[in-house]
Amino acid sequence: MQVEVILSASGAEPVRAMGELRLLSPGARVARAALVLLIALVLAAAIIPIPIVHLIGIPIILALGLVAAIRQLRSVALLTPLRMHCPRCGAVNGFGGGLGLRTTIGPLARNCEGCRRQLELRFTASEPAQ
């Protein structure tokens, strides 16, 4: 679904851009979480023959895989990768991609990659083309 992405910061005019937001069904979320767990298990199995490293590495990989799988279950949407300028300093910031978004209704807090100021990311449904 096409959405208007609004990036705002206190004391500056918001920056707007068009983006693509894909909502994830519960089945897709479970499949993504299962894939993450499978990758973690394969990585953990791959370091079994490495002496000493496997003692610490296997539990760390499995714990990180479990955390990433839980994040996948909580993600409700994916935003296609998008680059927008900070309303305050003009630095280019990347949004979208990754593990997904936890919400599509409330503002998402991010920090600017240039000036480290708090930014607010919101979505509004765009008008259908006529």
N, CA and C of each residue as an Amber inpcrd file, in Angstrom:
protein
   390
   0.8450000  -1.1600000   0.0000000   0.0000000   0.0000000   0.0000000
   0.8980000   1.2330000   0.0000000   0.5480000   2.1900000  -0.8270000
   1.2820000   3.4490000  -0.8950000   0.9200000   4.3080000   0.3180000
   1.9260000   4.8460000   0.9710000   1.7100000   5.7280000   2.1110000
   2.5910000   6.9530000   1.9740000   2.1590000   8.0320000   2.6020000
   2.9960000   9.2140000   2.7000000   3.7510000   9.1080000   4.0190000
   5.0600000   9.1470000   3.9450000   5.9150000   9.0630000   5.1310000
   6.2640000  10.4870000   5.5390000   5.9850000  10.8220000   6.8050000
   6.2320000  12.1710000   7.3130000   7.3070000  12.0820000   8.3910000
   8.3920000  12.8070000   8.1860000   9.4940000  12.8480000   9.1400000
   9.5170000  14.2360000   9.7580000   9.3440000  14.3010000  11.0710000
   9.2930000  15.6120000  11.7190000  10.2530000  15.6670000  12.9060000
  10.6410000  16.8880000  13.2290000  11.4830000  17.1710000  14.3910000
  10.9750000  18.4640000  14.9970000  11.2210000  18.6480000  16.2750000
  10.7410000  19.8570000  16.9340000  11.4280000  21.0890000  16.3450000
  10.6360000  22.1120000  16.0680000  11.1680000  23.3710000  15.5740000
  11.5670000  23.3770000  14.1150000  11.0730000  22.4080000  13.3290000
  11.4250000  22.3740000  11.9030000  10.2120000  21.9240000  11.0960000
  10.2010000  22.3040000   9.8460000   9.1290000  21.9170000   8.9310000
   9.2760000  20.4270000   8.5910000   8.1970000  19.6270000   8.6800000
   8.2980000  18.1890000   8.3830000   8.6990000  17.9160000   6.9340000
   9.3860000  16.8010000   6.7300000   9.7870000  16.3400000   5.4060000
   8.8420000  15.2030000   5.0260000   8.3680000  15.2140000   3.7810000
   7.4170000  14.2040000   3.3220000   7.9830000  13.4630000   2.1190000
   7.6350000  12.1640000   2.0390000   8.0290000  11.3430000   0.8950000
   7.0150000  10.2190000   0.7490000   6.9390000   9.6620000  -0.4430000
   6.0490000   8.5320000  -0.6790000   6.8250000   7.2420000  -0.4590000
   6.1570000   6.2780000   0.1600000   6.7790000   4.9920000   0.4310000
   5.7940000   3.8560000   0.2580000   6.3140000   2.6550000   0.2740000
   5.5060000   1.4540000   0.1250000   5.5160000   0.7020000   1.4580000
   4.3270000   0.4770000   2.0110000   4.1760000  -0.2180000   3.2870000
   3.4470000  -1.5210000   3.0270000   4.0550000  -2.6330000   3.4290000
   3.4440000  -3.9440000   3.2310000   3.0660000  -4.5160000   4.5920000
   1.7800000  -4.7680000   4.7880000   1.3050000  -5.3420000   6.0420000
   1.5870000  -6.8330000   6.0490000   2.0110000  -7.3450000   7.2050000
   2.3410000  -8.7630000   7.3460000   1.1780000  -9.5060000   7.9920000
   0.7820000 -10.6090000   7.3880000  -0.2670000 -11.4460000   7.9770000
   0.3430000 -12.2490000   9.1290000  -0.4840000 -12.7720000  10.0260000
   0.0590000 -13.6030000  11.1200000   0.8580000 -14.7970000  10.6010000
   0.4110000 -15.4030000   9.5080000   1.1480000 -16.5310000   8.9410000
   2.5240000 -16.1270000   8.4310000   2.6000000 -14.9560000   7.7990000
   3.8840000 -14.4610000   7.2980000   4.8240000 -14.1410000   8.4500000
   4.2740000 -13.6030000   9.5260000   5.1080000 -13.2880000  10.6910000
   5.6790000 -14.5590000  11.3170000   4.8560000 -15.6110000  11.4240000
   5.3300000 -16.8810000  11.9840000   6.3750000 -17.4990000  11.0670000
   6.1570000 -17.4350000   9.7490000   7.1230000 -17.9870000   8.8020000
   8.4640000 -17.2540000   8.8880000   8.4220000 -15.9190000   9.0050000
   9.6600000 -15.1490000   9.1320000  10.3920000 -15.4800000  10.4310000
   9.6390000 -15.6530000  11.5220000  10.2540000 -16.0060000  12.8060000
  10.8730000 -17.4000000  12.7350000  10.1860000 -18.3440000  12.0910000
  10.7290000 -19.7010000  11.9450000  12.0070000 -19.6920000  11.1090000
  12.0450000 -18.8650000  10.0630000  13.2440000 -18.7650000   9.2350000
  14.4200000 -18.2150000  10.0450000  14.1680000 -17.2150000  10.8650000
  15.2320000 -16.6490000  11.7040000  15.7630000 -17.7010000  12.6770000
  14.8600000 -18.4640000  13.2930000  15.2940000 -19.5200000  14.2100000
  16.0830000 -20.6030000  13.4860000  15.6600000 -20.9520000  12.2790000
  16.3810000 -21.9540000  11.4900000  17.7950000 -21.4770000  11.1680000
  17.9280000 -20.2230000  10.7840000  19.2560000 -19.6650000  10.4880000
  20.1340000 -19.6920000  11.7410000  19.5560000 -19.3540000  12.8920000
  20.3230000 -19.3840000  14.1450000  20.7730000 -20.8060000  14.4720000
  19.9040000 -21.7800000  14.2620000  20.2770000 -23.1730000  14.5280000
  21.3940000 -23.6370000  13.5940000  21.3270000 -23.2600000  12.3230000
  22.3720000 -23.6430000  11.3660000  23.6990000 -22.9910000  11.7410000
  23.6680000 -21.7260000  12.1170000  24.9050000 -21.0560000  12.5350000
  25.4830000 -21.6790000  13.8000000  24.6170000 -22.0120000  14.7540000
  25.0850000 -22.6510000  15.9900000  25.6870000 -24.0190000  15.6990000
  25.0630000 -24.7640000  14.8010000  25.5980000 -26.0780000  14.4410000
  26.9290000 -25.9530000  13.7040000  27.1000000 -24.8840000  12.9520000
  28.3300000 -24.7040000  12.1780000  29.5410000 -24.4440000  13.0660000
  29.3390000 -23.9040000  14.2660000  30.5030000 -23.6250000  15.1270000
  30.7520000 -24.7220000  16.1580000  30.0060000 -25.8090000  16.1030000
  30.2370000 -26.9120000  17.0430000  31.6680000 -27.4370000  16.9810000
  32.2600000 -27.6360000  15.7860000  33.6200000 -28.1950000  15.7550000
  34.7370000 -27.2380000  16.1780000  34.4470000 -25.9840000  16.3930000
  35.4950000 -25.0160000  16.7400000  35.7330000 -25.0790000  18.2510000
  36.9340000 -25.4990000  18.6620000  37.2120000 -25.6170000  20.0920000
  37.1040000 -24.2690000  20.8170000  36.6940000 -24.2980000  22.0320000
  36.5310000 -23.1770000  22.9520000  35.4320000 -22.2040000  22.4950000
  35.4420000 -21.8100000  21.2210000  34.4680000 -20.8440000  20.7110000
  33.0480000 -21.3870000  20.8570000  32.8790000 -22.7100000  20.6600000
  31.5330000 -23.2660000  20.7180000  30.9280000 -23.1880000  22.1200000
  31.7570000 -23.0890000  23.1400000  31.2330000 -23.0250000  24.5100000
  30.4460000 -21.7320000  24.7610000  30.9160000 -20.6540000  24.2050000
  30.2440000 -19.3560000  24.3620000  29.3980000 -19.0150000  23.1420000
  29.8750000 -19.3590000  21.9610000  29.2200000 -18.9650000  20.7210000
  27.8440000 -19.5620000  20.5240000  27.6720000 -20.8430000  20.8300000
  26.3770000 -21.4920000  20.6080000  25.2740000 -20.8450000  21.4500000
  25.4510000 -20.6530000  22.7610000  24.3750000 -20.0000000  23.5180000
  24.1000000 -18.5630000  23.0660000  25.1450000 -17.8340000  22.6810000
  24.9500000 -16.4580000  22.2250000  24.1560000 -16.4360000  20.9220000
  24.5200000 -17.2840000  19.9700000  23.8080000 -17.3320000  18.6890000
  22.3520000 -17.7270000  18.8960000  22.1110000 -18.7220000  19.7450000
  20.7280000 -19.1540000  19.9880000  19.9170000 -18.0690000  20.6940000
  20.5220000 -17.3650000  21.6370000  19.8030000 -16.2860000  22.3410000
  19.4830000 -15.1390000  21.3720000  20.4540000 -14.7560000  20.5580000
  20.2120000 -13.6890000  19.5780000  19.1710000 -14.1130000  18.5450000
  19.2030000 -15.3790000  18.1360000  18.2040000 -15.8900000  17.2020000
  16.8120000 -15.8590000  17.7970000  16.6940000 -16.1820000  19.0890000
  15.3980000 -16.1450000  19.7570000  14.8710000 -14.7110000  19.8590000
  15.7450000 -13.7820000  20.1880000  15.3470000 -12.3670000  20.2670000
  14.9000000 -11.8630000  18.8970000  15.6530000 -12.2000000  17.8470000
  15.2820000 -11.7630000  16.4940000  13.9660000 -12.4060000  16.0550000
  13.7300000 -13.6650000  16.4340000  12.4740000 -14.3340000  16.0850000
  11.2950000 -13.6750000  16.7940000  11.4690000 -13.2940000  18.0430000
  10.4050000 -12.6010000  18.7730000  10.1190000 -11.2510000  18.1210000
  11.1570000 -10.5560000  17.6810000  10.9460000  -9.2830000  16.9690000
  10.1700000  -9.4920000  15.6760000  10.4410000 -10.6100000  14.9970000
   9.7050000 -10.9120000  13.7690000   8.2270000 -11.1630000  14.0680000
   7.9380000 -11.8380000  15.1670000   6.5460000 -12.0910000  15.5370000
   5.8190000 -10.7960000  15.8830000   6.5300000  -9.8220000  16.4260000
   5.9120000  -8.5530000  16.8240000   5.8230000  -7.5410000  15.6830000
   6.5220000  -7.7820000  14.5900000   6.4940000  -6.8630000  13.4520000
   5.1690000  -7.0010000  12.7150000   4.5450000  -5.8740000  12.4280000
   3.2470000  -5.9040000  11.7530000   3.3310000  -5.4290000  10.3050000
   4.4170000  -4.7580000   9.9220000   4.5200000  -4.2230000   8.5680000
   5.9820000  -4.0490000   8.1770000   6.2020000  -3.9640000   6.8730000
   7.5230000  -3.6870000   6.3260000   7.4440000  -2.4260000   5.4720000
   8.3800000  -1.5390000   5.6640000   8.5010000  -0.3340000   4.8450000
   9.6560000  -0.5490000   3.8900000   9.4020000  -0.3360000   2.6010000
  10.4960000  -0.4760000   1.6470000  11.5750000   0.5530000   1.9980000
  12.8470000   0.2060000   1.8060000  13.9170000   1.1350000   2.1700000
  13.7130000   2.5140000   1.5410000  13.8920000   3.5240000   2.3620000
  13.5990000   4.8990000   1.9810000  14.6520000   5.8030000   2.6050000
  15.0910000   6.8070000   1.8650000  16.0600000   7.7750000   2.3860000
  15.4060000   9.1370000   2.4090000  15.5070000   9.7830000   3.5820000
  14.8980000  11.1050000   3.7510000  15.8980000  12.0170000   4.4510000
  15.7710000  13.3130000   4.1940000  16.6390000  14.2990000   4.8240000
  16.0750000  14.7000000   6.1860000  16.9590000  14.9100000   7.1510000
  16.5600000  15.3680000   8.4830000  15.9760000  16.7770000   8.3600000
  14.8370000  17.0300000   9.0030000  14.2540000  18.3770000   8.9460000
  15.1300000  19.4420000   9.6060000  15.9960000  19.0570000  10.5220000
  16.8260000  20.0250000  11.2470000  18.1760000  20.2740000  10.5710000
  18.9240000  19.1960000  10.2750000  20.2940000  19.3870000   9.7830000
  20.4660000  19.0290000   8.3140000  19.5010000  18.3520000   7.7090000
  19.5850000  17.9980000   6.2990000  20.3520000  16.7200000   6.0070000
  20.8310000  16.0180000   7.0360000  21.5610000  14.7640000   6.8150000
  20.6040000  13.6980000   6.2800000  21.1180000  12.8520000   5.4020000
  20.2980000  11.7860000   4.8300000  20.1890000  10.6490000   5.8450000
  18.9450000  10.2040000   6.1070000  18.6670000   9.1100000   7.0340000
  17.9850000   7.9900000   6.2780000  18.3310000   6.7610000   6.6010000
  17.7060000   5.6000000   5.9790000  16.6200000   5.0400000   6.8790000
  15.4760000   4.7150000   6.2950000  14.3650000   4.1230000   7.0230000
  13.8720000   2.9200000   6.2460000  13.2330000   1.9950000   6.9460000
  12.6350000   0.8440000   6.2950000  13.5900000  -0.3210000   6.1830000
  13.0720000  -1.3990000   5.5710000  13.8580000  -2.6150000   5.4660000
  13.9990000  -3.2580000   6.8370000  15.0140000  -4.0140000   7.0420000
  15.2950000  -4.5910000   8.3500000  14.2730000  -5.6050000   8.8150000
  14.0480000  -5.6410000  10.1160000  13.1810000  -6.6470000  10.7200000
  11.7150000  -6.2640000  10.7270000  11.3770000  -5.0790000  10.3020000
   9.9760000  -4.6810000  10.2470000   9.6250000  -3.6390000  11.2850000
   8.3760000  -3.1760000  11.2200000   7.8800000  -2.1310000  12.1200000
   6.9200000  -2.7290000  13.1360000   6.9690000  -2.2410000  14.3550000
   6.0930000  -2.7570000  15.4080000   4.6930000  -2.1630000  15.3460000
   4.5460000  -1.0130000  14.7190000   3.2400000  -0.3810000  14.6200000
   3.1490000   0.4300000  13.3360000   1.9330000   0.6100000  12.8620000
   1.7320000   1.4700000  11.6990000   0.8430000   2.6530000  12.0470000
   0.3660000   2.7210000  13.2940000  -0.5680000   3.7830000  13.6590000
   0.0900000   4.9050000  14.4610000   0.9710000   4.5660000  15.3580000
   1.5700000   5.5890000  16.2030000   2.8610000   6.1060000  15.6120000
   3.3320000   7.2250000  16.0740000   4.6130000   7.7270000  15.5770000
   5.7570000   6.8360000  16.0560000   6.7510000   6.6800000  15.2090000
   7.9380000   5.9000000  15.5450000   9.0840000   6.8570000  15.8300000
   9.7240000   6.7010000  16.9550000  10.8310000   7.5810000  17.3400000
  12.1410000   7.0430000  16.7690000  12.9020000   7.9110000  16.1540000
  14.2220000   7.5960000  15.6150000  15.1430000   8.7620000  15.9370000
  16.4460000   8.5050000  15.9160000  17.4280000   9.5700000  16.0620000
  18.0560000   9.8400000  14.7090000  18.3360000  11.1030000  14.4330000
  18.9820000  11.4890000  13.1860000  20.3970000  10.9080000  13.1580000
  20.7970000  10.4200000  12.0020000  22.1400000   9.8600000  11.8640000
  23.2100000  10.9440000  11.8340000  22.8180000  12.1930000  11.5890000
  23.7820000  13.2890000  11.5300000  23.8640000  14.0680000  12.8310000
  22.7230000  14.6330000  13.2570000  22.7440000  15.5280000  14.4240000
  22.2690000  14.8500000  15.7100000  21.8040000  13.6220000  15.6250000
  21.3510000  12.8290000  16.7780000  20.1070000  13.3960000  17.4700000
  19.3960000  14.2980000  16.8070000  18.1490000  14.8140000  17.3780000
  17.0500000  13.7790000  17.2190000  16.0560000  13.8570000  18.0990000
  14.9220000  12.9440000  18.0470000  14.0350000  13.2850000  16.8490000
  13.7510000  12.2850000  16.0250000  12.8700000  12.4380000  14.8820000
  11.6300000  11.5830000  15.1010000  10.5390000  11.9840000  14.4710000
   9.2870000  11.2480000  14.5820000   8.8400000  10.8530000  13.1780000
   8.6160000   9.5550000  12.9810000   8.2220000   9.0220000  11.6900000
   6.7600000   8.5990000  11.7620000   5.9360000   9.1410000  10.8500000
   4.5070000   8.7970000  10.8040000   4.1310000   8.4040000   9.3830000
   3.0130000   7.6860000   9.2710000   2.5060000   7.2600000   7.9700000
   1.0740000   7.7320000   7.8160000   0.7320000   8.1820000   6.6190000
  -0.6640000   8.4650000   6.3000000  -0.9590000   7.8170000   4.9600000
  -2.1290000   7.2290000   4.8520000  -2.5160000   6.5700000   3.5970000
  -2.6460000   7.6270000   2.5090000  -2.0810000   7.3080000   1.3530000
  -2.1590000   8.2750000   0.2470000  -3.4970000   8.1230000  -0.4590000
  -3.8860000   9.1810000  -1.1370000  -5.1400000   9.1740000  -1.8770000
  -5.0010000   8.2540000  -3.1040000  -6.0430000   7.4530000  -3.3970000
  -5.9700000   6.6010000  -4.5840000  -5.9680000   7.4340000  -5.8580000
  -5.2340000   6.9720000  -6.8560000  -5.1520000   7.6850000  -8.1350000
  -6.4750000   7.5850000  -8.8650000  -6.8950000   8.6900000  -9.5110000
  -8.1770000   8.6880000 -10.2220000  -7.9730000   8.8600000 -11.6900000
